Amino acid sequence: VVFQFLISITIIIGTMVVYNQLSYMRSKDIGFDKENILCIRRPDALKNHIESFKTELLKNSNVLSVGNSSTIPGKQRYSNNAMFVENDPDKNTYLLMQNRVSLEYPKVMGFELTEGRFFDKSYGTDSTAIILNETAVKVLGLEAPVIGKNLQVPQGEGQWFNLPIIGVMKDYNIESLHLDIAPVALTVMRGNQEGYLVVRLNKNNIRETVEFIEKTWNSYSYTMPFNYFFFKEDYNKLYNAEAKTGKIFTVFAILAILIASLGLLGLITYTALVKTKEIGIRKAHGASVASIVKLLSTEIVKLVFIASIIAWPVAYFGTNYWLNSFADRIDVSWIYYVGGTLITLAIGWISISYQTIKVALSNPVDALRYE
């Protein structure tokens, strides 16, 4: 029974940790607003009509903003490009995760600025500008002021193409929380390239708005079907493995609790049988129902306590081993361990309550006659 309790407590603690980590990942501030963003695949099918398409969408009051990019957070199409810092005598090479975007893209995604500004069509020089996240600034070793400095891309022997820094964004996750924040650079997309078109929607009348977008898409593109998804749902798929782990833990927790409850019921039945005459004598001397129930239940508390002493270290090392695979993780509080024990104790009490109360209410005469 102690072993069954040990397994139950360990799995219950593990289940709570998995679900809390999953909840943390889904609710954590990832550096931008992932709500109400509709993503359309392959906007390159619109060819040179993409700006007209965006303008047409913005005529709908439920479409707040539209942009496009070569990739979006959660996808793997970031370009890992080598860049150099201007006036660096050592010409150190730095690898940044580059995303080519339209001028409107940063605002559509809801990125937050910590310094400078986003792209703006009123600035003719923005076609060669670059925006970095905070991690990229640290990786490059840039000191304030960052705005106005140039990054360089090699263009041939002794030739460099300058990218002036116009803004610094708050860090955001382009991958799951398993990985550290990557150094990200945004540059302006030239022409219309393969990637994603992102549409920020009003939360009202989403179905009607999607139908309007599809109708508009079909009027501009006859070669590519309207293939869309909602960003939040797609981004949360990064944690499908954790969701499956949580379900598996839940199933095992239920099975372990059922098995432990059956074992506990057998133990209580046996204990009541062994103590039949003792219970009869106690009742004959005026023992209350509560005291008899306490007599039978005390051993259960002892068993849960012993199981907890063993289960807590096992759960601690097991959950920490699993959580170490995340760059951003929850802290496992003592509440998880106490909670696992209390849940097991409560379930154990429920499983034996009928039997203990039945014995406590039995006629002491019958108990004294028991052979």
N, C-alpha and C positions, 0 to 999 in steps of 0.2 A: 504493500500500500504506500509506503514511503517512496518507493521508486516511481510508482504511478503519479503521486503528487509532485515529485521532482520534475518529471517530464511535463506535467500539466503547467506548473508554475513557469518553467523555462519557456515553453511555447507561448504562453499567455504574454509574458514579458516581451518575447520576440515579436509577437503580433502587434502589440502596442507600439513598439519602436518602429517597425516597418510602416505602419499606417501613419504615424506621426511624421516620419521622414518624408513619406509620399505627400502628405498634406502640406508640409513645409515647402517642398519643391514646387507644388502647384500654386501655392499662394504667395511665394516669395516675390519681392520686388526685383524683377530681372533687369531693370533699367529702362524699360519702355512699357507702353500700354498695349497689351496683347488682346484687349477686348474689341469686339465688333470690327475686325479687319477681315475683309474678304480678299483672297489671293487667287489670281487667275494665272494659269500656266501658259507659257509661250506667247507673250505679247508681241514677239517678233513677227508673228503671223500678220499683225496689223501693218507691218512695213512702215512706209512713210506717213501713214494715217494715224499714228498713235496719239499725237497731240490733239488732233481733231476728235478722236475717241474720248480722250480725257475731258475735253471741253464739253462734249455732249453729255457725259456722265454728270458733270458738275451742275447741269441744268436741273437735275433732280434734287430737291431740297433735302432728301435723306442721304445724299452722298456728300460727305463733309470735305474730303480731300482725296486726291489720286496721285500715285507715283509709280515708278517701276525701277527695278534693279536686277542685277545679274544673279543675285541670290538673296535669301532672307534667313534670319536666325533659325537654327534647327536643321538647315540644309548644308550640304557639303561642298558647294560650288564656290567657296571663297578662294581667291587666287593668293597663293603664298608667295608674294613677290619680294625680291631683294631691293632694299632702298638704302640710301646713304644720307648722312647729315652734312649739310653744306659747311665748308670750312673745317671739316674733321681731318686733321693731318694724317691720321692713321687709316682713313677711309674704311672704317669698320662696316661690315655688312649686317643689316638688320632685316629680319623676315617679318613682314606684317601681313595680316589677313585682310586683303584688299577686296572691297566690294564696289563695283561700278554702279552708280545710281543716277536717277534723274534729280533735278534740282529740288523737287517737292518731297522726295522720299524720306529724308530725316524727320520732317514735320509730320508726315502721314504716320510713321511708326511711333511717334511720340518720344523720340530721344531727347535727353535733357542736356543743355549746354552748361558747362562750368566756366567757359571762357570763350570770347570771340562771338562768332555768328555762324548760321547755316548758309548754304548756297542761296544765292539770290540772282534772279535773271537780270536785275538792274545793274549788276556788276559784270561787265564784259569779261573780266579776267578770271571769273570763277570757273570757266571751262578747264582751267589748268590748276585749280586750287585743290587742297586736300584738308579733310577733317579727321582728327585722331581721337581715340578714346584715351582715358586717363592712363590705362596700362601701357598703351603705345608710347605715351610721353615718357613714362618711367623707363621702359625698355630702351628707348632712344637716348636716355640720359639728358633730355632737354631741360634747361633751367629757365625760369621765368625771366622775362616774358616770352612765351612760346609763340604767340601770334606774330606773324610777319617773317618768321624763320623759314628756311627752305629745306625740303627734302629733295634728294636727287635720284634720278633713274638713269643708268648708263644708256647712251644712245650710239655708242661706237667708241673707237679709240680716242680717249681723251675728251669725249663729248658727253655732256650731261643735260638732262631735261629737268628743269626746276619745277617743284610743286610747292607753292607758298602755303603755309599753314594759316587757315582763316578761323578755325574753331577747334575747341576741345570738348568732347562729350563725356558725360558721366559713363562709367563702365556699365556694360550690359552683356548678358550671356548670349553668345551665338551658338553655344552647344549646351548639353545638359550640365547639371550641377556636379556630375562626376568629374568634370574637368575644370581647371582654373580659367579665369577670365583671360581671353586671348587679346593680344594687341591688334586693334582693328583700325583700318584706314578706309575712309570713303572718298572716292574720286568721281568726277562727273562722267557719266556714260556718253560716249560719242555715237550719235545715231540711235537706232533701235536694235537692241541685241536680245538674244535668248535669255530668258530668266523668268521673272514674276512681275505681275502688275498688282499693286496693293491698293485697296480701296477702303478708306475709313468710312464706316456707315453710322448713321443715327440708329439708336437701338430700337426705334419704332418702325413698324411696317417692314421688317427685314425681308420677309418672303416676297412682298410686292416689289421691293427694291432690287432683289436678286433677279426677279423676272424681267424688270426693266433693263438691268445690266446685260442679261443674256440676249434680250431682243436687240439692244444696241450693238453688242458684240457681233451678232449674226449679220447685222446690216453692214459691218465693216470687214468681217473676215468670213470667207466662204470655204477656205481651205482647212481651217483648224477649228474643231468643235470647241464649244464653251466648256472648259475644264477648270473647275474652281474648287476651293475648300476654304474653310474658316481657319484662320491662323491659330487661334487658341487651341482648338481641337487637335490640329496637326502637331503643334508644339508639344502638347501634353503626351503625344505618342512616344516622345523620348523616354518616358517613364513607364512604358508598357511592361517591361520586365519586372519593375518594382511592384506594379499593380498585381501581376500574376503571383509574385512571391507573397504578397499580402493575402491573396485568396487561398493559396496553398497553406500558409500558416494558420489561417482561420479554420480551414477544414481539419487540419491536424489538431488544433486546439480543441475543437468540438469533440473529435474522436477521443483524445486523451482525457478530457473531462468526463466523458461517458464511461470510459473504461475505469477511471479512478473512482467514479461514483458507484459503479457496480462492485468494485473491490471493497469500497468503504461500506456499502450496504451489507455485504457478506460479513465484514469484520464486526459491524454493530450487531448483526443478528447473532453471531457467535458469542460476542461479549455479553449480550443480554441473556443468552442461554446459560453461559457459565455463571453469571451473577444472579440467576433467578431467585435462589433462596436468599441471597444477600439483600436483594431488592425487597423481597417479601418481609424480611426481618426489619429493614429500615422503615418500610411503610407501616408495619405493625407498631413501631415505636414512634410513629407520628411524622415521619419524613414527608416533606411536601413534594408535589409533582415537579416543581422547579429544581429541587435538590437532586431528585432521581435523574432528571434530564441532564443536569450538570455532571453527575457522576458518569453517565454514559458518554457525554460529549467531551469531557476533559482529555481523554486519550486522543481524540481526533485533533484537538488543538495542538497537542504535543507532536503528533505525527506531521502536521502541516509545518510546525516550527522547525522540526528536524529537516524536513524536505527543503524548506526555504534556505536554511544555512548552506545546504549543498547546491541548490538551484541558483542562488544569486551570483556566485562567482562564475558558474557555467554560463548563465545568461549574460553577464558582464563581458566576458571575453568573446562570446559568440556575436553579440550585437556590435561590439566595438570593431571586431574583425570585418563585419559586413559594412559598417558605417565608414570605415577607413577607405572604402572605394569611392567616396564622395569628397570632392574638394570643398564643398559647402554642406555642412551636416548639422543636425540638431545635437544638443547636449542631452545625454541620458540622465535624467533626474532620478533621485532616490524614490520619487513617487511611483515610477514604473515598477520598481521591485516590491514596494509595499502594496501597491495596487494589485499586482499579480498574486501575492499571497492572500490578500483580503478577498479577491474574487474567488480563488480556490477554496478558501475557508467558507465563504458564503454558499457556494455551490455544494460543498461537502455537507454543510449544515442542512440545506434544503433536501439533499438526497437521503439523509438519515432522520429528518425531523419526524416523519410519520411513525417510523419504527420506535424511536425513543419515547415519543409521547404516548404511543400505544402501550409500551411496557410500563411507563410511569403511571398510567391510569388503570392498570390491571388490578384485579382483586388480590390483595396480599395473601388471602387464604389459599387461592390456587397456587401461588408461588411457594408457599410453605409445604403444600402437599406434593410438590414436584420432586420426582426421584431422578 
